[in-house]
Amino acid sequence: MCKYSALMLPPAFSKADMHLLYVFCAVVEARGFSAAQISLNVSASTISRQISDLETRLGMRLCQRGRKGFRLTDKGEIVYAASHKLFAALNQFGETVDGTRGKLVGRLTVAAVDNCVFNDAAPLMDALRDFADLAPDVSIDLHSLAPDDIEMDVQDGRVAIGVGVFHKHKPGLVYELLAEEKVALYCARGHPLFEADTQAEVDRLLPEINFCKRAYLNEELVAPVSRGLRSNASAHQIEGVSMLVLTGRYIGYLPESFADIWVRQGRMRSVGNGKYDLTSEIKLVSKRGVEPNLVVKTFINLVKRRCGRKNQEQSKTG
C-alpha cells in the first residue's frame, strides 16, 4: 500500500490517485512493469491495470509499452517530474510537523560528489556517524553524483542538500563554503611526463600530450594550463578521470586525497612538481527560499561542526 494512503486529500485528487502516482513512479524508476513487480510486490498485470487507470484519470497517455520496451511519452515525463515534487513536498510536510514536536524522524536525502569518501577536508563520514547516533529513527538516502546532477536534484527537490565542488553557481540555489581541497594535475607510470625531471622538459612535452577533461565543468576556465592542450577524452566523474590517467596515455586533474593511494604506490605523480596545483572550494548547496526542516538543519549543523574542527586541526598543524 502507498505510504501516503492515510493522507486526507481534496475530492479532486483522491488517495487512490496518490497510490497510482506512486505505482507510476516505481515503474519509471524500474524501467518497466516486470522489473517493478519486486518493489511493488504485485503482478505485472496488476501494475498494467493501475497505469491504465492513471492514464484514464489524467486523460493522457503516459508511457509506451510493448515489444519495443518501456518508454515515457512527453506528457509522461512531465507527470513523473511533477510526481517527484509532490512526494518531496509531502515528505517535507511530514518532517516539518514532526520537527515542530522536536522529534528527529523522517528521511534525510543528501547528494555528494563521488570522491568525498577520500576527502578528509569535508568529513562527511564523521557527520553521518554523528547523525546516525543522534537520529536513529531517521532514514538516510545518500546519493553519489556529479556536481551538475547534485544541483539539479537539489533544485527539483529530489535531495535536500548537496556537497561538492561547484564552479558556476546556478540561480535558485544557495552555496555555503565548507572547506578547501588541493587538486593537482597528474600523470601515470608509462606516460612521457612521468619521467620528466625538469620544468623545461615538461614545457616541451605538454603540447604533445592528451588531456582528460572533466565533463562536469569548464576546464579552460578553472584550469588555465588546459587551454590549448589536445583532448580527445572526458570523464563525468572523478573515478573516470583516474581510470584514464592510469592508462598512462592521458593527464588529468584529481583531488590530492583521491590520488594519494596511487602516488604512494609509485603509479602516479603530479605534473611539474606542483606548479599546476589548484585549490577547489567544497560547498554545501541547498534550495533558495526553502526553510530546512529539523532533520536537515541538524545534519547541516553536524557537517559544519565537523568541517570546523578539521579546519582548526589543519591550521594548527600547518
Rosetta silent file (secondary structure, phi, psi, omega in degrees, C-alpha in Angstrom):
SEQUENCE: MCKYSALMLPPAFSKADMHLLYVFCAVVEARGFSAAQISLNVSASTISRQISDLETRLGMRLCQRGRKGFRLTDKGEIVYAASHKLFAALNQFGETVDGTRGKLVGRLTVAAVDNCVFNDAAPLMDALRDFADLAPDVSIDLHSLAPDDIEMDVQDGRVAIGVGVFHKHKPGLVYELLAEEKVALYCARGHPLFEADTQAEVDRLLPEINFCKRAYLNEELVAPVSRGLRSNASAHQIEGVSMLVLTGRYIGYLPESFADIWVRQGRMRSVGNGKYDLTSEIKLVSKRGVEPNLVVKTFINLVKRRCGRKNQEQSKTG
SCORE:     score description
SCORE:     0.000 S_00000001
   1 L     0.000  144.594  179.525    0.000    0.000    0.000 S_00000001
   2 L   -62.828  137.214 -176.315    1.187    3.537   -0.748 S_00000001
   3 L   -70.105  -10.063  178.929    2.735    5.139    2.297 S_00000001
   4 L  -100.378   10.418 -173.734    0.696    8.281    1.673 S_00000001
   5 L   -65.807  -19.141 -178.482   -2.667    6.471    1.693 S_00000001
   6 L   -83.979   -5.086 -177.370   -3.557    7.863    5.113 S_00000001
   7 L   -74.649  141.529  174.700   -3.472   11.485    3.895 S_00000001
   8 L   -88.529  116.595 -176.467   -6.730   13.375    3.570 S_00000001
   9 L  -115.981  156.037  179.011   -6.803   14.848    0.071 S_00000001
  10 L   -63.363  155.406 -176.965   -9.339   17.086   -1.675 S_00000001
  11 L   -55.155  -30.632 -177.721  -12.074   15.329   -3.727 S_00000001
  12 L   -69.342  -17.980 -178.707  -10.425   16.395   -6.989 S_00000001
  13 L  -141.212  101.914 -170.367   -7.362   14.317   -6.092 S_00000001
  14 L   -87.286  171.018  175.194   -8.092   11.169   -4.122 S_00000001
  15 H   -63.058  -33.953  177.544   -5.983    8.840   -2.038 S_00000001
  16 H   -63.939  -36.890  177.520   -6.351    6.278   -4.833 S_00000001
  17 H   -63.749  -40.475  177.579   -4.806    8.775   -7.259 S_00000001
  18 H   -59.385  -42.615 -179.739   -1.817    9.168   -4.950 S_00000001
  19 H   -64.829  -40.309  179.040   -1.313    5.428   -4.943 S_00000001
  20 H   -64.338  -38.513  176.381   -1.483    5.298   -8.742 S_00000001
  21 H   -65.060  -38.707  177.680    1.161    8.043   -8.972 S_00000001
  22 H   -61.480  -43.777  177.979    3.325    6.093   -6.534 S_00000001
  23 H   -63.161  -43.697  179.965    2.997    2.995   -8.761 S_00000001
  24 H   -58.537  -47.058  179.346    3.781    5.084  -11.843 S_00000001
  25 H   -62.089  -39.843  179.422    6.988    6.461  -10.288 S_00000001
  26 H   -63.624  -39.063  179.456    8.050    2.961   -9.238 S_00000001
  27 H   -67.012  -43.996  179.769    7.561    1.681  -12.798 S_00000001
  28 H   -60.929  -44.777 -176.946    9.546    4.574  -14.305 S_00000001
  29 H   -71.922  -25.371  175.896   12.427    4.059  -11.874 S_00000001
  30 H   -88.068   -9.594  179.027   12.421    0.300  -12.510 S_00000001
  31 L    64.045   37.614  174.924   12.241    0.988  -16.280 S_00000001
  32 L   150.279  162.217 -177.493    9.338   -1.322  -16.880 S_00000001
  33 H   -67.015  -46.016 -175.293    6.415   -3.253  -15.472 S_00000001
  34 H   -61.575  -45.040 -178.260    8.213   -6.561  -14.961 S_00000001
  35 H   -67.943  -26.872 -178.371   11.100   -5.039  -13.013 S_00000001
  36 H   -77.299  -12.360 -178.863    8.681   -3.050  -10.836 S_00000001
  37 H   -58.023  -37.231 -175.886    6.967   -6.216   -9.606 S_00000001
  38 H   -66.634  -50.034 -176.557    9.646   -6.733   -6.946 S_00000001
  39 H   -70.526  -32.412 -178.108    9.451   -3.277   -5.360 S_00000001
  40 H   -91.369  -17.358  178.362    5.646   -3.093   -5.571 S_00000001
  41 L    59.439   39.477  174.213    5.051   -6.772   -4.677 S_00000001
  42 L  -138.351  168.108 -177.570    2.222   -7.140   -7.202 S_00000001
  43 L   -76.307  160.950  179.020    1.905   -8.828  -10.591 S_00000001
  44 H   -63.796  -34.648  179.819    2.762   -7.158  -13.888 S_00000001
  45 H   -66.496  -37.192  177.407   -0.885   -7.406  -14.963 S_00000001
  46 H   -66.175  -41.882  178.349   -1.969   -5.507  -11.832 S_00000001
  47 H   -62.730  -42.898  179.915    0.638   -2.825  -12.495 S_00000001
  48 H   -59.930  -42.960  178.900   -0.514   -2.540  -16.109 S_00000001
  49 H   -64.393  -40.360 -179.142   -4.116   -2.071  -14.981 S_00000001
  50 H   -66.331  -39.900  177.538   -3.098    0.575  -12.445 S_00000001
  51 H   -65.566  -39.969  177.159   -1.118    2.554  -15.022 S_00000001
  52 H   -62.629  -40.213  177.622   -4.102    2.373  -17.399 S_00000001
  53 H   -62.308  -40.219  179.551   -6.360    3.629  -14.597 S_00000001
  54 H   -66.277  -41.370  178.926   -3.995    6.558  -14.007 S_00000001
  55 H   -62.731  -39.789  177.065   -3.923    7.406  -17.716 S_00000001
  56 H   -65.039  -42.581 -178.997   -7.725    7.361  -17.773 S_00000001
  57 H   -63.415  -39.667 -178.192   -7.868    9.516  -14.647 S_00000001
  58 H   -88.598  -17.088  179.304   -5.469   12.088  -16.098 S_00000001
  59 L    73.861   34.593 -179.942   -6.776   11.858  -19.642 S_00000001
  60 L  -155.306  154.941  176.368   -3.387   11.345  -21.270 S_00000001
  61 L   -83.063  123.967 -175.712   -1.006    8.639  -22.431 S_00000001
  62 L   -97.442  -30.619 -175.853    1.915    8.403  -20.006 S_00000001
  63 E  -153.514  156.256  173.485    4.073    5.644  -21.479 S_00000001
  64 E  -100.946  131.499  177.844    4.591    3.324  -24.409 S_00000001
  65 L  -139.038  146.281 -178.583    4.848   -0.372  -23.562 S_00000001
  66 L   158.191 -153.704 -177.312    5.145   -3.425  -25.707 S_00000001
  67 L   -64.767  -28.220 -179.535    7.735   -5.397  -27.614 S_00000001
  68 L   -81.060   -1.669  177.505    9.906   -2.329  -28.092 S_00000001
  69 L    99.874 -176.036 -176.828   10.132   -1.893  -24.346 S_00000001
  70 L   -93.887  134.551  178.928    9.020    0.740  -21.877 S_00000001
  71 E  -152.373  135.545  177.910    9.293    4.430  -22.746 S_00000001
  72 E   -76.559  143.860  169.589    7.750    7.578  -21.297 S_00000001
  73 L   -79.475  172.419  177.500    5.781    9.926  -23.524 S_00000001
  74 H   -60.497  -40.507  178.375    6.491   13.657  -23.355 S_00000001
  75 H   -69.235  -34.056  177.441    3.465   14.068  -21.095 S_00000001
  76 H   -63.873  -37.856  176.997    4.628   11.124  -19.021 S_00000001
  77 H   -60.440  -41.874 -179.023    7.971   12.866  -18.423 S_00000001
  78 H   -67.464  -43.360  179.957    6.123   15.924  -17.106 S_00000001
  79 H   -65.339  -38.364  179.281    3.855   13.864  -14.839 S_00000001
  80 H   -63.421  -46.221  179.643    6.835   11.917  -13.490 S_00000001
  81 H   -63.325  -41.778  179.993    8.743   15.117  -12.627 S_00000001
  82 H   -66.847  -35.158  179.018    5.635   16.660  -11.039 S_00000001
  83 H   -64.448  -41.175  178.693    5.006   13.486   -9.013 S_00000001
  84 H   -61.676  -42.290  178.884    8.512   13.628   -7.565 S_00000001
  85 H   -64.853  -37.749  179.242    7.962   17.232   -6.497 S_00000001
  86 H   -64.088  -48.030 -179.308    4.616   16.270   -4.948 S_00000001
  87 H   -66.171  -35.936  177.420    6.078   13.407   -2.911 S_00000001
  88 H   -64.224  -39.848  178.745    9.025   15.577   -1.862 S_00000001
  89 H   -65.946  -38.787  178.642    6.591   18.253   -0.652 S_00000001
  90 H   -66.236  -41.510  175.906    4.602   15.662    1.302 S_00000001
  91 H   -62.064  -42.646  179.088    7.774   14.342    2.914 S_00000001
  92 H   -60.425  -41.639  179.398    8.790   17.906    3.743 S_00000001
  93 H   -62.044  -48.071 -178.440    5.379   18.496    5.349 S_00000001
  94 H   -63.017  -41.293 -178.945    5.580   15.356    7.465 S_00000001
  95 H   -70.471  -34.471  177.580    9.128   16.053    8.586 S_00000001
  96 H   -66.163  -43.065  177.921    8.296   19.687    9.400 S_00000001
  97 H   -61.055  -46.068  178.358    5.342   18.627   11.549 S_00000001
  98 H   -63.590  -36.040 -179.536    7.495   16.103   13.368 S_00000001
  99 H   -65.271  -33.586  178.427   10.204   18.719   13.714 S_00000001
 100 H   -65.548  -22.252  176.258    7.831   21.105   15.469 S_00000001
 101 L   -89.094   -0.462  177.429    7.442   18.419   18.123 S_00000001
 102 L    78.464   14.685 -177.619   11.236   18.279   18.439 S_00000001
 103 L  -105.201  129.848  178.816   11.457   14.678   17.261 S_00000001
 104 L   -86.507   95.483  177.028   14.044   13.641   14.667 S_00000001
 105 L  -138.457  167.512  178.470   12.107   11.322   12.370 S_00000001
 106 E   110.959 -139.948 -174.616   11.551   11.011    8.637 S_00000001
 107 E  -136.228  138.944  173.386   14.118   10.917    5.856 S_00000001
 108 E  -111.134  120.549  179.042   17.392   12.707    5.161 S_00000001
 109 E  -111.995  121.608 -175.845   18.327   12.938    1.475 S_00000001
 110 E  -133.063  140.258  173.775   21.894   14.003    0.695 S_00000001
 111 E  -120.792  136.933  179.940   23.933   14.038   -2.513 S_00000001
 112 E  -136.907  152.189  176.768   27.727   14.209   -2.557 S_00000001
 113 L   -63.834  157.623 -166.829   30.393   14.116   -5.254 S_00000001
 114 L   -69.743  -14.898 -177.286   31.849   10.688   -5.866 S_00000001
 115 L  -103.899   12.153 -175.813   35.248   11.233   -4.219 S_00000001
 116 H   -60.979  -29.265 -177.044   34.027   12.525   -0.833 S_00000001
 117 H   -63.141  -23.242 -179.279   34.947    9.260    0.891 S_00000001
 118 H   -94.589   -6.833 -170.248   38.635   10.081    0.324 S_00000001
 119 L   -98.367  107.312  179.024   38.410   13.728    1.358 S_00000001
 120 L   -74.574  -18.682 -178.816   39.356   14.442    4.962 S_00000001
 121 L   -70.385  -28.115  177.594   38.744   18.166    4.462 S_00000001
 122 L  -121.264   80.231 -169.348   34.978   17.570    4.190 S_00000001
 123 L   -74.250   73.158  179.897   34.427   14.763    6.711 S_00000001
 124 H   -63.948  -36.757 -178.375   31.003   13.587    5.623 S_00000001
 125 H   -62.286  -39.967  177.962   31.526   10.151    7.129 S_00000001
 126 H   -64.851  -42.736  179.490   32.095   11.654   10.562 S_00000001
 127 H   -65.299  -39.016  177.946   28.997   13.829   10.212 S_00000001
 128 H   -65.961  -37.100  177.129   26.938   10.850    9.058 S_00000001
 129 H   -64.258  -45.635  178.012   28.171    8.851   12.050 S_00000001
 130 H   -58.747  -43.328 -177.322   27.202   11.683   14.397 S_00000001
 131 H   -67.083  -42.518  179.703   23.795   11.932   12.746 S_00000001
 132 H   -61.377  -35.989  177.911   23.121    8.176   12.885 S_00000001
 133 H   -71.304  -38.266 -176.008   23.866    8.248   16.628 S_00000001
 134 H   -79.692  -33.512 -174.551   21.727   11.331   17.225 S_00000001
 135 L  -130.632   68.235 -176.326   18.782   10.421   14.974 S_00000001
 136 L   -65.603  -17.899 -178.890   18.491    6.611   14.770 S_00000001
 137 L   -89.269   -2.626 -179.998   14.850    6.840   13.612 S_00000001
 138 E   -91.493  132.196  175.407   15.683    8.887   10.511 S_00000001
 139 E   -82.875  134.431 -178.919   16.171    7.030    7.208 S_00000001
 140 E  -106.313  127.979  178.339   19.231    8.204    5.263 S_00000001
 141 E  -118.852  102.535 -172.852   19.150    8.322    1.454 S_00000001
 142 E  -108.302  127.811 -179.428   22.686    9.064    0.190 S_00000001
 143 E  -114.975  142.127  173.685   23.459    9.697   -3.487 S_00000001
 144 E  -111.526  111.872 -170.356   26.869    9.871   -5.188 S_00000001
 145 L  -138.274  164.529  171.555   26.565   12.187   -8.189 S_00000001
 146 L   -74.079  155.324 -176.010   28.412   14.568  -10.482 S_00000001
 147 H   -52.454  -45.038 -179.436   28.172   18.276   -9.482 S_00000001
 148 H   -61.044  -39.162 -179.873   25.644   19.189  -12.193 S_00000001
 149 H   -69.682  -34.693  176.583   23.386   16.313  -11.156 S_00000001
 150 H   -61.591  -49.114 -179.285   23.620   17.344   -7.500 S_00000001
 151 H   -60.368  -41.335 -179.769   22.488   20.878   -8.342 S_00000001
 152 H   -64.467  -42.233 -178.609   19.645   19.564  -10.498 S_00000001
 153 H   -70.289  -34.924  175.367   18.398   17.190   -7.797 S_00000001
 154 H   -66.980  -43.359  179.583   18.530   19.900   -5.125 S_00000001
 155 H   -61.692  -39.742 -178.084   16.661   22.279   -7.425 S_00000001
 156 H   -83.263   -6.580  179.472   13.987   19.664   -8.170 S_00000001
 157 L    83.483   11.115  178.185   13.630   18.674   -4.519 S_00000001
 158 L   -71.852  -32.806  174.564   14.880   15.119   -5.006 S_00000001
 159 L  -129.238  152.270 -177.114   17.527   15.724   -2.347 S_00000001
 160 L   -77.803  -42.905 -178.738   17.531   18.242    0.498 S_00000001
 161 E  -142.607  160.425  176.225   21.196   19.249    0.312 S_00000001
 162 E  -133.446  154.801  177.847   24.309   18.535   -1.730 S_00000001
 163 E  -130.844  126.429 -179.442   28.033   18.636   -1.031 S_00000001
 164 E   178.273 -166.126  177.859   30.592   19.102   -3.770 S_00000001
 165 E  -107.641  117.711 -175.136   32.685   21.456   -5.897 S_00000001
 166 L  -125.850  107.524 -173.480   30.540   23.883   -7.883 S_00000001
 167 L   -84.650  -26.781 -179.639   32.431   26.335  -10.063 S_00000001
 168 L  -124.272  110.287 -175.753   29.440   28.080  -11.655 S_00000001
 169 L   -73.876  141.091 -179.099   26.601   28.920   -9.291 S_00000001
 170 L  -102.762  142.891  178.052   23.035   28.469  -10.514 S_00000001
 171 L   -64.371  148.502 -179.869   20.177   30.833   -9.661 S_00000001
 172 L    91.082   -3.058  179.478   17.702   29.456   -7.167 S_00000001
 173 E  -123.632  151.385  177.862   20.389   27.711   -5.106 S_00000001
 174 E  -112.260  130.650 -178.027   22.356   28.774   -2.034 S_00000001
 175 E  -115.435  129.547  178.565   26.050   27.832   -1.753 S_00000001
 176 E  -123.947  130.432 -179.533   27.946   27.777    1.559 S_00000001
 177 E   -71.344  127.908  176.592   31.694   27.223    1.826 S_00000001
 178 E  -104.559  -45.790 -174.845   32.620   24.203    3.949 S_00000001
 179 E  -165.751  178.341  176.391   36.301   23.605    3.241 S_00000001
 180 E  -125.453  150.965  176.031   39.020   23.677    0.600 S_00000001
 181 E  -137.074  151.252  177.242   40.914   20.867   -1.073 S_00000001
 182 E   -86.688  138.266  176.430   44.001   20.712   -3.270 S_00000001
 183 E  -123.036  132.378 -176.960   43.651   19.462   -6.822 S_00000001
 184 E  -124.784  156.953  176.237   46.734   18.522   -8.833 S_00000001
 185 E   -87.871  122.037 -172.312   47.496   17.663  -12.452 S_00000001
 186 E  -118.441  151.723  167.397   48.571   14.002  -12.595 S_00000001
 187 E  -130.469  165.178 -177.186   50.209   11.579  -14.980 S_00000001
 188 E  -119.120  164.890  177.832   50.801    7.858  -14.500 S_00000001
 189 L   -54.798  134.990 -176.799   53.677    5.459  -14.976 S_00000001
 190 L   101.373  -16.540  177.391   54.219    4.862  -18.696 S_00000001
 191 L   -86.313  142.656 -179.354   53.362    8.431  -19.633 S_00000001
 192 H   -54.376  -33.929 -178.661   56.228   10.545  -21.088 S_00000001
 193 H   -72.816  -17.665 -177.881   55.713   13.186  -18.388 S_00000001
 194 H   -63.315  -30.462 -179.011   56.186   10.611  -15.620 S_00000001
 195 H  -100.648    4.786 -178.718   59.948   10.645  -16.227 S_00000001
 196 L   -75.317  116.998 -173.940   60.196   14.396  -16.880 S_00000001
 197 L   -99.327  -15.421 -177.759   62.579   15.745  -14.235 S_00000001
 198 L  -123.367  155.211  179.026   62.867   19.377  -15.277 S_00000001
 199 H   -65.562  -32.685  178.777   60.319   22.103  -15.976 S_00000001
 200 H   -61.869  -40.582  179.289   61.908   22.646  -19.378 S_00000001
 201 H   -68.702  -38.469  176.651   61.171   19.029  -20.286 S_00000001
 202 H   -61.479  -45.626 -179.840   57.582   19.362  -19.008 S_00000001
 203 H   -61.627  -34.514 -179.792   57.093   22.515  -21.088 S_00000001
 204 H   -71.866  -37.365 -174.962   58.402   20.709  -24.164 S_00000001
 205 H   -83.605  -29.825 -173.768   56.158   17.663  -23.737 S_00000001
 206 H   -52.000  -45.535 -178.603   52.888   19.339  -22.678 S_00000001
 207 H   -64.104  -14.815 -175.220   51.780   20.433  -26.172 S_00000001
 208 H   -97.962   -7.398 -172.093   52.145   16.852  -27.404 S_00000001
 209 L   -96.575  169.649  175.611   50.074   15.021  -24.763 S_00000001
 210 E  -100.364  131.868 -179.576   46.375   14.222  -24.375 S_00000001
 211 E  -105.307  131.089  177.612   44.470   15.940  -21.575 S_00000001
 212 E   -89.660  118.392 -178.506   41.447   14.276  -19.968 S_00000001
 213 E   -84.392  149.370  170.280   38.692   16.825  -19.396 S_00000001
 214 E   -90.868  111.430 -169.856   36.237   16.776  -16.512 S_00000001
 215 L   -67.156  -16.343 -175.418   32.930   16.906  -18.363 S_00000001
 216 L   -89.746    4.476  176.667   31.053   18.461  -15.458 S_00000001
 217 L  -150.264  169.111  179.111   32.971   21.775  -15.557 S_00000001
 218 L   -88.094   98.597 -175.594   34.681   24.211  -17.905 S_00000001
 219 H   -58.338  -43.817 -175.933   38.321   23.105  -17.743 S_00000001
 220 H   -63.936  -25.730  179.283   39.683   26.123  -19.592 S_00000001
 221 H   -80.019  -44.678 -174.052   38.010   28.407  -17.068 S_00000001
 222 H   -92.855  -19.204 -178.826   39.073   26.638  -13.858 S_00000001
 223 L  -131.617   87.214 -175.495   42.375   25.139  -15.071 S_00000001
 224 H   -54.723  -30.627 -177.664   44.284   27.619  -17.279 S_00000001
 225 H   -62.231  -22.607 -177.173   47.005   25.071  -18.094 S_00000001
 226 H   -76.056  -14.615 -177.838   44.433   23.099  -20.100 S_00000001
 227 L   -63.381  123.261  178.414   43.972   25.906  -22.632 S_00000001
 228 L    87.258   -9.011  178.797   45.286   24.774  -25.961 S_00000001
 229 L   -75.913  146.129  178.306   46.065   21.244  -24.825 S_00000001
 230 E   -70.768  138.309  179.378   44.923   18.417  -27.054 S_00000001
 231 E  -148.741  122.510  175.064   41.995   16.450  -25.617 S_00000001
 232 E  -126.535   22.342  178.914   40.047   13.540  -27.062 S_00000001
 233 E  -147.078  144.987  174.924   38.712   12.131  -23.775 S_00000001
 234 E  -143.390  157.296  179.586   36.442   13.340  -20.993 S_00000001
 235 E  -134.317  146.174 -175.544   35.022   11.809  -17.828 S_00000001
 236 L   -95.323   -7.437  176.872   31.856   12.619  -15.928 S_00000001
 237 L  -143.215  161.375 -178.346   33.154   11.588  -12.512 S_00000001
 238 H   -58.537  -39.025  179.363   36.486   11.636  -10.673 S_00000001
 239 H   -58.795  -38.266  178.607   36.774    7.849  -10.926 S_00000001
 240 H   -65.320  -40.372  177.261   36.617    8.143  -14.703 S_00000001
 241 H   -61.291  -45.261 -178.470   39.415   10.710  -14.751 S_00000001
 242 H   -63.269  -38.195  178.633   41.598    8.455  -12.594 S_00000001
 243 H   -62.518  -43.602 -179.515   40.989    5.460  -14.878 S_00000001
 244 H   -68.074  -40.344  177.762   42.056    7.418  -17.936 S_00000001
 245 H   -62.464  -42.160 -176.957   45.138    8.845  -16.187 S_00000001
 246 H   -67.245  -14.563  174.887   46.153    5.365  -15.007 S_00000001
 247 L   -67.502  -18.917 -176.142   46.249    4.158  -18.627 S_00000001
 248 L    79.620   13.018 -178.320   49.437    6.199  -18.985 S_00000001
 249 L  -115.790   -7.138 -177.318   48.003    7.900  -22.060 S_00000001
 250 E  -137.348  156.896  165.913   46.356   10.968  -20.507 S_00000001
 251 E  -113.785  156.379 -178.949   46.967   13.590  -17.871 S_00000001
 252 E  -168.263  162.744 -179.459   44.148   14.994  -15.758 S_00000001
 253 E   -86.103  134.166  176.402   43.181   16.811  -12.586 S_00000001
 254 E  -139.805  147.856  171.750   42.418   14.818   -9.446 S_00000001
 255 E   -61.693  139.357 -179.683   41.983   15.770   -5.781 S_00000001
 256 H   -56.953  -39.337 -178.574   45.209   15.052   -3.896 S_00000001
 257 H   -64.781  -30.925 -179.130   43.311   12.991   -1.323 S_00000001
 258 H   -77.734  -39.612 -176.243   41.866   10.820   -4.094 S_00000001
 259 H   -82.426  -11.213 -171.505   45.143   10.308   -5.978 S_00000001
 260 H   -54.821  -39.591 -176.779   47.231    9.718   -2.856 S_00000001
 261 H   -61.797  -38.734 -179.678   46.926    5.909   -2.926 S_00000001
 262 H   -78.481  -30.829  175.782   48.436    5.702   -6.432 S_00000001
 263 H   -64.510  -44.795  179.751   51.089    8.289   -5.645 S_00000001
 264 H   -65.359  -28.785  177.732   52.231    6.219   -2.642 S_00000001
 265 L   -81.560   -5.309 -178.646   52.314    3.115   -4.863 S_00000001
 266 L    78.012   17.751 -178.257   54.532    4.927   -7.353 S_00000001
 267 L   -96.671  -18.173  178.360   51.904    4.671  -10.083 S_00000001
 268 E  -135.087  158.331  170.320   51.107    8.399  -10.314 S_00000001
 269 E  -152.626  155.510  178.481   52.892   11.694   -9.824 S_00000001
 270 E   -76.199  147.592  179.850   51.912   15.331  -10.165 S_00000001
 271 H   -82.641  130.951  176.580   52.993   17.117  -13.313 S_00000001
 272 H    73.756   20.401  177.019   55.524   19.881  -12.812 S_00000001
 273 H    50.406   45.078  174.651   56.080   19.135   -9.113 S_00000001
 274 H    93.033   -2.485 -177.341   53.040   21.112   -8.034 S_00000001
 275 L   -61.068  -31.615 -174.402   53.329   24.011  -10.480 S_00000001
 276 L  -103.905   13.776  179.346   49.813   23.373  -11.816 S_00000001
 277 L   -62.728  148.727  178.159   48.114   22.640   -8.479 S_00000001
 278 E  -129.373  163.704  173.662   44.755   24.303   -7.840 S_00000001
 279 E  -115.095  126.123  178.245   42.537   24.884   -4.819 S_00000001
 280 E  -108.477  142.450  178.067   38.885   23.841   -5.007 S_00000001
 281 E   -94.938  124.850  176.511   36.175   25.039   -2.654 S_00000001
 282 E   -90.311  124.470 -173.450   33.914   22.362   -1.206 S_00000001
 283 E  -126.675  154.895  172.587   30.452   23.799   -0.730 S_00000001
 284 E  -100.611  129.341 -177.688   27.095   22.837    0.665 S_00000001
 285 E  -117.279  136.983  177.854   24.222   23.604   -1.709 S_00000001
 286 E  -139.895  169.938 -177.266   20.549   23.966   -0.812 S_00000001
 287 E   -84.745  130.100 -179.347   17.442   25.348   -2.479 S_00000001
 288 L   -65.650  137.907  175.813   16.891   29.069   -2.086 S_00000001
 289 L    83.613   -0.757  179.152   13.694   30.049   -0.268 S_00000001
 290 L  -107.126  116.931  178.825   13.132   26.613    1.283 S_00000001
 291 L   -76.269  118.316 -178.844   13.385   26.521    5.064 S_00000001
 292 L   -65.572  143.670  177.598   15.113   23.251    6.032 S_00000001
 293 L   -76.819 -179.755 -174.929   13.235   21.065    8.493 S_00000001
 294 H   -61.698  -38.267 -179.841   14.688   19.928   11.806 S_00000001
 295 H   -61.551  -49.859 -178.378   16.240   16.786   10.296 S_00000001
 296 H   -66.488  -43.392  178.544   18.079   18.717    7.575 S_00000001
 297 H   -58.040  -43.163 -178.622   19.091   21.527    9.948 S_00000001
 298 H   -61.532  -44.849 -178.960   20.542   19.007   12.367 S_00000001
 299 H   -67.293  -41.075  178.727   22.646   17.327    9.697 S_00000001
 300 H   -59.165  -43.385  179.544   23.858   20.645    8.271 S_00000001
 301 H   -63.453  -37.689  178.792   24.998   21.734   11.725 S_00000001
 302 H   -67.365  -40.431  177.916   26.859   18.450   12.219 S_00000001
 303 H   -62.497  -46.456 -178.903   28.627   18.807    8.846 S_00000001
 304 H   -64.308  -38.636  179.526   29.647   22.384    9.633 S_00000001
 305 H   -64.106  -44.645  179.630   30.838   21.400   13.090 S_00000001
 306 H   -65.409  -40.790  178.453   32.992   18.585   11.712 S_00000001
 307 H   -65.349  -38.521  177.855   34.407   20.829    8.981 S_00000001
 308 H   -62.107  -43.151  177.793   35.158   23.497   11.564 S_00000001
 309 H   -62.361  -43.785 -178.430   37.068   21.011   13.711 S_00000001
 310 H   -64.496  -40.350  179.161   39.014   19.760   10.698 S_00000001
 311 H   -64.379  -38.548  177.759   39.893   23.304    9.627 S_00000001
 312 H   -64.904  -41.251  178.388   41.142   24.097   13.132 S_00000001
 313 H   -62.136  -43.119 -178.644   43.276   20.935   13.158 S_00000001
 314 H   -67.576  -35.934  179.973   44.788   21.805    9.787 S_00000001
 315 H   -68.900  -33.191  178.675   45.553   25.386   10.826 S_00000001
 316 H   -70.053  -43.970 -178.686   47.366   24.100   13.945 S_00000001
 317 H   -75.582  -26.213 -179.989   49.439   21.553   12.026 S_00000001
 318 L   -74.389    0.000    0.000   50.044   23.963    9.179 S_00000001
